[in-house]
Amino acid sequence: MLGGLEQQRGVNALDQEWMKELRQRHTTASYLVNVAERVNSENSEAIDLLPYLTKPRDFNLYIPPNLLLLAGDPDLQELDRHLHSMANKAGITWNQHRNFVELHLSLQKSLQLLKQGLTTNLVVFIDTNPAFTAYTAIGICAAKKIITPVKADDYSKIAAKSMISLIYGPSGLASSFAQQASLTNNPQGPIITLPKIQLIIANQLTSYQGAAKAYRAMSGAICNQLYEIYRQRREVFAPKDCADLAAFDRSFFTEVH
């Protein structure tokens, strides 16, 4: 978005940003540092996202002027340890429960604040880490729909099933919020509405024309697996009525060749 390798515009822009002191950057890490500080100080006000956003149009004239970017940051991995520690401190007191909820709802609240200041519709795409990090969980809690890319391999087949377990399973996000509410004897406390699975995108790109037969077979296996989950847990998928595997394939799967 920032120009990529063309005249090194994108590379130079990111290098200059990352050389700044962490709290002065226009990046995800700088925003999350502010989130962590507010949660620890028991300040529940939404954080204004605008100071952390970059306008790609300033670097790349091919990008439309109404697009804003909250850029990634190489310090996210280190920051994740701190956020993970904060999330795991949730316990049986109301303050601990409040901190747990506020941490996970931080981006959602910031996006709501951003939307209030706009006169046009706001569409947000949250590109998360494939690993289920603390900041991935924060991104998921701010989303309304989940679009999952998968490759035609066994790893993606396992990962697609694990994703559902980590978000909606017995030890996933949904259960964590419900458990915290029950532990604090506050079942009507702040509970998050997690996003629904909207679309699975199967990447079948090869250096040859068309999709490889092996790729198509593996994508079919992933589709079959998710259809069985859909039959058991329709509530985690977008409300589409799929009577059989073929209907599920048409409604939830698409391929990139």
TORKOL-4160 file (C-alpha; in steps of 0.2 Angstrom, whole numbers, padded with zeros to 4 digits, m for minus):
257
<pt num="1" X="0000" Y="0000" Z="0000"/>
<pt num="2" X="0014" Y="0012" Z="0004"/>
<pt num="3" X="0022" Y="0009" Z="m0013"/>
<pt num="4" X="0032" Y="m0007" Z="m0010"/>
<pt num="5" X="0049" Y="m0009" Z="m0018"/>
<pt num="6" X="0045" Y="0004" Z="m0031"/>
<pt num="7" X="0059" Y="0017" Z="m0028"/>
<pt num="8" X="0060" Y="0009" Z="m0011"/>
<pt num="9" X="0045" Y="0021" Z="m0006"/>
<pt num="10" X="0036" Y="0008" Z="0005"/>
<pt num="11" X="0052" Y="0001" Z="0012"/>
<pt num="12" X="0059" Y="0018" Z="0017"/>
<pt num="13" X="0042" Y="0024" Z="0024"/>
<pt num="14" X="0041" Y="0009" Z="0036"/>
<pt num="15" X="0059" Y="0010" Z="0041"/>
<pt num="16" X="0058" Y="0028" Z="0046"/>
<pt num="17" X="0042" Y="0024" Z="0056"/>
<pt num="18" X="0050" Y="0009" Z="0065"/>
<pt num="19" X="0065" Y="0020" Z="0070"/>
<pt num="20" X="0054" Y="0031" Z="0080"/>
<pt num="21" X="0051" Y="0028" Z="0099"/>
<pt num="22" X="0037" Y="0016" Z="0101"/>
<pt num="23" X="0024" Y="0028" Z="0107"/>
<pt num="24" X="0027" Y="0040" Z="0093"/>
<pt num="25" X="0024" Y="0028" Z="0079"/>
<pt num="26" X="0009" Y="0027" Z="0068"/>
<pt num="27" X="0008" Y="0008" Z="0070"/>
<pt num="28" X="m0002" Y="m0006" Z="0079"/>
<pt num="29" X="0011" Y="m0008" Z="0092"/>
<pt num="30" X="0010" Y="0010" Z="0097"/>
<pt num="31" X="m0009" Y="0009" Z="0098"/>
<pt num="32" X="m0009" Y="m0007" Z="0109"/>
<pt num="33" X="0004" Y="0000" Z="0121"/>
<pt num="34" X="m0009" Y="0014" Z="0124"/>
<pt num="35" X="m0022" Y="0001" Z="0126"/>
<pt num="36" X="m0012" Y="m0008" Z="0139"/>
<pt num="37" X="m0008" Y="0007" Z="0149"/>
<pt num="38" X="m0027" Y="0012" Z="0149"/>
<pt num="39" X="m0033" Y="m0005" Z="0155"/>
<pt num="40" X="m0020" Y="m0005" Z="0169"/>
<pt num="41" X="m0025" Y="0012" Z="0175"/>
<pt num="42" X="m0044" Y="0006" Z="0174"/>
<pt num="43" X="m0048" Y="0020" Z="0161"/>
<pt num="44" X="m0062" Y="0013" Z="0150"/>
<pt num="45" X="m0063" Y="0027" Z="0138"/>
<pt num="46" X="m0061" Y="0023" Z="0119"/>
<pt num="47" X="m0044" Y="0027" Z="0112"/>
<pt num="48" X="m0044" Y="0038" Z="0096"/>
<pt num="49" X="m0037" Y="0029" Z="0082"/>
<pt num="50" X="m0033" Y="0043" Z="0071"/>
<pt num="51" X="m0016" Y="0048" Z="0078"/>
<pt num="52" X="m0010" Y="0030" Z="0074"/>
<pt num="53" X="m0017" Y="0029" Z="0056"/>
<pt num="54" X="m0006" Y="0032" Z="0040"/>
<pt num="55" X="m0014" Y="0038" Z="0024"/>
<pt num="56" X="m0006" Y="0027" Z="0010"/>
<pt num="57" X="m0011" Y="0040" Z="m0003"/>
<pt num="58" X="0003" Y="0051" Z="0004"/>
<pt num="59" X="0016" Y="0038" Z="m0002"/>
<pt num="60" X="0007" Y="0029" Z="m0016"/>
<pt num="61" X="m0004" Y="0039" Z="m0029"/>
<pt num="62" X="m0012" Y="0022" Z="m0034"/>
<pt num="63" X="m0021" Y="0021" Z="m0018"/>
<pt num="64" X="m0038" Y="0030" Z="m0016"/>
<pt num="65" X="m0038" Y="0045" Z="m0003"/>
<pt num="66" X="m0052" Y="0037" Z="0008"/>
<pt num="67" X="m0041" Y="0023" Z="0013"/>
<pt num="68" X="m0032" Y="0023" Z="0030"/>
<pt num="69" X="m0020" Y="0010" Z="0037"/>
<pt num="70" X="m0015" Y="0005" Z="0054"/>
<pt num="71" X="0002" Y="m0003" Z="0050"/>
<pt num="72" X="0010" Y="m0018" Z="0057"/>
<pt num="73" X="0026" Y="m0017" Z="0068"/>
<pt num="74" X="0041" Y="m0028" Z="0072"/>
<pt num="75" X="0038" Y="m0025" Z="0090"/>
<pt num="76" X="0021" Y="m0033" Z="0090"/>
<pt num="77" X="0029" Y="m0050" Z="0095"/>
<pt num="78" X="0037" Y="m0044" Z="0110"/>
<pt num="79" X="0022" Y="m0034" Z="0115"/>
<pt num="80" X="0011" Y="m0049" Z="0113"/>
<pt num="81" X="0019" Y="m0057" Z="0128"/>
<pt num="82" X="0014" Y="m0042" Z="0139"/>
<pt num="83" X="m0004" Y="m0043" Z="0132"/>
<pt num="84" X="m0005" Y="m0061" Z="0135"/>
<pt num="85" X="0000" Y="m0059" Z="0153"/>
<pt num="86" X="m0013" Y="m0046" Z="0155"/>
<pt num="87" X="m0026" Y="m0057" Z="0148"/>
<pt num="88" X="m0021" Y="m0071" Z="0159"/>
<pt num="89" X="m0023" Y="m0061" Z="0175"/>
<pt num="90" X="m0042" Y="m0061" Z="0173"/>
<pt num="91" X="m0048" Y="m0069" Z="0189"/>
<pt num="92" X="m0063" Y="m0069" Z="0201"/>
<pt num="93" X="m0064" Y="m0051" Z="0206"/>
<pt num="94" X="m0074" Y="m0038" Z="0196"/>
<pt num="95" X="m0059" Y="m0027" Z="0193"/>
<pt num="96" X="m0049" Y="m0042" Z="0185"/>
<pt num="97" X="m0065" Y="m0046" Z="0175"/>
<pt num="98" X="m0066" Y="m0028" Z="0169"/>
<pt num="99" X="m0048" Y="m0028" Z="0163"/>
<pt num="100" X="m0050" Y="m0044" Z="0154"/>
<pt num="101" X="m0065" Y="m0037" Z="0145"/>
<pt num="102" X="m0058" Y="m0020" Z="0142"/>
<pt num="103" X="m0042" Y="m0027" Z="0134"/>
<pt num="104" X="m0052" Y="m0038" Z="0121"/>
<pt num="105" X="m0065" Y="m0024" Z="0117"/>
<pt num="106" X="m0052" Y="m0010" Z="0115"/>
<pt num="107" X="m0051" Y="m0010" Z="0096"/>
<pt num="108" X="m0070" Y="m0012" Z="0094"/>
<pt num="109" X="m0073" Y="0003" Z="0105"/>
<pt num="110" X="m0059" Y="0013" Z="0095"/>
<pt num="111" X="m0068" Y="0009" Z="0079"/>
<pt num="112" X="m0085" Y="0014" Z="0085"/>
<pt num="113" X="m0077" Y="0031" Z="0090"/>
<pt num="114" X="m0069" Y="0033" Z="0073"/>
<pt num="115" X="m0086" Y="0029" Z="0065"/>
<pt num="116" X="m0095" Y="0043" Z="0075"/>
<pt num="117" X="m0083" Y="0056" Z="0067"/>
<pt num="118" X="m0087" Y="0051" Z="0049"/>
<pt num="119" X="m0101" Y="0056" Z="0037"/>
<pt num="120" X="m0098" Y="0041" Z="0026"/>
<pt num="121" X="m0099" Y="0022" Z="0028"/>
<pt num="122" X="m0084" Y="0014" Z="0037"/>
<pt num="123" X="m0078" Y="m0003" Z="0031"/>
<pt num="124" X="m0064" Y="m0011" Z="0041"/>
<pt num="125" X="m0053" Y="m0025" Z="0036"/>
<pt num="126" X="m0043" Y="m0033" Z="0050"/>
<pt num="127" X="m0028" Y="m0043" Z="0044"/>
<pt num="128" X="m0023" Y="m0055" Z="0058"/>
<pt num="129" X="m0008" Y="m0065" Z="0062"/>
<pt num="130" X="m0011" Y="m0084" Z="0058"/>
<pt num="131" X="m0005" Y="m0088" Z="0075"/>
<pt num="132" X="m0018" Y="m0085" Z="0089"/>
<pt num="133" X="m0009" Y="m0071" Z="0098"/>
<pt num="134" X="m0016" Y="m0059" Z="0110"/>
<pt num="135" X="m0018" Y="m0045" Z="0097"/>
<pt num="136" X="m0026" Y="m0058" Z="0085"/>
<pt num="137" X="m0039" Y="m0060" Z="0099"/>
<pt num="138" X="m0042" Y="m0042" Z="0100"/>
<pt num="139" X="m0044" Y="m0040" Z="0081"/>
<pt num="140" X="m0057" Y="m0054" Z="0081"/>
<pt num="141" X="m0067" Y="m0046" Z="0095"/>
<pt num="142" X="m0068" Y="m0031" Z="0084"/>
<pt num="143" X="m0074" Y="m0040" Z="0069"/>
<pt num="144" X="m0092" Y="m0044" Z="0063"/>
<pt num="145" X="m0087" Y="m0057" Z="0050"/>
<pt num="146" X="m0073" Y="m0069" Z="0048"/>
<pt num="147" X="m0065" Y="m0072" Z="0031"/>
<pt num="148" X="m0052" Y="m0087" Z="0032"/>
<pt num="149" X="m0039" Y="m0091" Z="0018"/>
<pt num="150" X="m0033" Y="m0108" Z="0018"/>
<pt num="151" X="m0020" Y="m0117" Z="0007"/>
<pt num="152" X="m0022" Y="m0134" Z="0000"/>
<pt num="153" X="m0012" Y="m0143" Z="0013"/>
<pt num="154" X="m0014" Y="m0153" Z="0029"/>
<pt num="155" X="m0008" Y="m0139" Z="0039"/>
<pt num="156" X="m0023" Y="m0128" Z="0034"/>
<pt num="157" X="m0035" Y="m0142" Z="0037"/>
<pt num="158" X="m0029" Y="m0143" Z="0055"/>
<pt num="159" X="m0028" Y="m0125" Z="0057"/>
<pt num="160" X="m0046" Y="m0122" Z="0050"/>
<pt num="161" X="m0053" Y="m0133" Z="0063"/>
<pt num="162" X="m0042" Y="m0126" Z="0077"/>
<pt num="163" X="m0048" Y="m0108" Z="0073"/>
<pt num="164" X="m0065" Y="m0113" Z="0077"/>
<pt num="165" X="m0060" Y="m0121" Z="0093"/>
<pt num="166" X="m0049" Y="m0106" Z="0098"/>
<pt num="167" X="m0064" Y="m0094" Z="0095"/>
<pt num="168" X="m0079" Y="m0104" Z="0099"/>
<pt num="169" X="m0073" Y="m0120" Z="0108"/>
<pt num="170" X="m0073" Y="m0125" Z="0126"/>
<pt num="171" X="m0057" Y="m0116" Z="0130"/>
<pt num="172" X="m0059" Y="m0102" Z="0117"/>
<pt num="173" X="m0064" Y="m0084" Z="0118"/>
<pt num="174" X="m0082" Y="m0086" Z="0119"/>
<pt num="175" X="m0080" Y="m0098" Z="0134"/>
<pt num="176" X="m0068" Y="m0086" Z="0142"/>
<pt num="177" X="m0080" Y="m0072" Z="0142"/>
<pt num="178" X="m0094" Y="m0083" Z="0149"/>
<pt num="179" X="m0083" Y="m0090" Z="0162"/>
<pt num="180" X="m0077" Y="m0073" Z="0168"/>
<pt num="181" X="m0095" Y="m0067" Z="0170"/>
<pt num="182" X="m0100" Y="m0082" Z="0180"/>
<pt num="183" X="m0085" Y="m0082" Z="0191"/>
<pt num="184" X="m0089" Y="m0064" Z="0196"/>
<pt num="185" X="m0107" Y="m0068" Z="0199"/>
<pt num="186" X="m0111" Y="m0055" Z="0185"/>
<pt num="187" X="m0119" Y="m0065" Z="0171"/>
<pt num="188" X="m0127" Y="m0049" Z="0164"/>
<pt num="189" X="m0110" Y="m0041" Z="0163"/>
<pt num="190" X="m0101" Y="m0035" Z="0147"/>
<pt num="191" X="m0101" Y="m0050" Z="0135"/>
<pt num="192" X="m0094" Y="m0049" Z="0118"/>
<pt num="193" X="m0103" Y="m0054" Z="0102"/>
<pt num="194" X="m0090" Y="m0064" Z="0092"/>
<pt num="195" X="m0090" Y="m0063" Z="0073"/>
<pt num="196" X="m0098" Y="m0077" Z="0062"/>
<pt num="197" X="m0088" Y="m0086" Z="0049"/>
<pt num="198" X="m0093" Y="m0078" Z="0033"/>
<pt num="199" X="m0081" Y="m0086" Z="0019"/>
<pt num="200" X="m0067" Y="m0098" Z="0017"/>
<pt num="201" X="m0055" Y="m0094" Z="0003"/>
<pt num="202" X="m0045" Y="m0108" Z="m0004"/>
<pt num="203" X="m0029" Y="m0103" Z="m0012"/>
<pt num="204" X="m0025" Y="m0114" Z="m0027"/>
<pt num="205" X="m0013" Y="m0103" Z="m0036"/>
<pt num="206" X="0001" Y="m0113" Z="m0045"/>
<pt num="207" X="0014" Y="m0108" Z="m0058"/>
<pt num="208" X="0003" Y="m0118" Z="m0071"/>
<pt num="209" X="m0013" Y="m0114" Z="m0079"/>
<pt num="210" X="m0028" Y="m0119" Z="m0068"/>
<pt num="211" X="m0029" Y="m0128" Z="m0051"/>
<pt num="212" X="m0019" Y="m0144" Z="m0048"/>
<pt num="213" X="m0030" Y="m0159" Z="m0045"/>
<pt num="214" X="m0021" Y="m0162" Z="m0028"/>
<pt num="215" X="m0025" Y="m0144" Z="m0023"/>
<pt num="216" X="m0043" Y="m0147" Z="m0027"/>
<pt num="217" X="m0044" Y="m0163" Z="m0018"/>
<pt num="218" X="m0037" Y="m0156" Z="m0002"/>
<pt num="219" X="m0049" Y="m0141" Z="m0003"/>
<pt num="220" X="m0063" Y="m0153" Z="m0004"/>
<pt num="221" X="m0057" Y="m0162" Z="0011"/>
<pt num="222" X="m0056" Y="m0145" Z="0021"/>
<pt num="223" X="m0074" Y="m0141" Z="0015"/>
<pt num="224" X="m0080" Y="m0158" Z="0020"/>
<pt num="225" X="m0073" Y="m0156" Z="0037"/>
<pt num="226" X="m0080" Y="m0138" Z="0040"/>
<pt num="227" X="m0097" Y="m0144" Z="0034"/>
<pt num="228" X="m0097" Y="m0157" Z="0048"/>
<pt num="229" X="m0094" Y="m0143" Z="0060"/>
<pt num="230" X="m0107" Y="m0133" Z="0052"/>
<pt num="231" X="m0120" Y="m0147" Z="0055"/>
<pt num="232" X="m0116" Y="m0147" Z="0073"/>
<pt num="233" X="m0113" Y="m0129" Z="0077"/>
<pt num="234" X="m0122" Y="m0118" Z="0064"/>
<pt num="235" X="m0122" Y="m0104" Z="0077"/>
<pt num="236" X="m0104" Y="m0100" Z="0073"/>
<pt num="237" X="m0107" Y="m0098" Z="0054"/>
<pt num="238" X="m0116" Y="m0083" Z="0045"/>
<pt num="239" X="m0134" Y="m0087" Z="0044"/>
<pt num="240" X="m0135" Y="m0096" Z="0027"/>
<pt num="241" X="m0146" Y="m0111" Z="0026"/>
<pt num="242" X="m0136" Y="m0125" Z="0018"/>
<pt num="243" X="m0146" Y="m0141" Z="0017"/>
<pt num="244" X="m0131" Y="m0152" Z="0011"/>
<pt num="245" X="m0113" Y="m0151" Z="0007"/>
<pt num="246" X="m0115" Y="m0144" Z="m0011"/>
<pt num="247" X="m0125" Y="m0129" Z="m0004"/>
<pt num="248" X="m0112" Y="m0127" Z="0010"/>
<pt num="249" X="m0098" Y="m0127" Z="m0003"/>
<pt num="250" X="m0108" Y="m0114" Z="m0014"/>
<pt num="251" X="m0112" Y="m0103" Z="0001"/>
<pt num="252" X="m0096" Y="m0103" Z="0011"/>
<pt num="253" X="m0081" Y="m0108" Z="m0001"/>
<pt num="254" X="m0073" Y="m0099" Z="m0015"/>
<pt num="255" X="m0057" Y="m0103" Z="m0024"/>
<pt num="256" X="m0042" Y="m0092" Z="m0030"/>
<pt num="257" X="m0034" Y="m0100" Z="m0046"/>
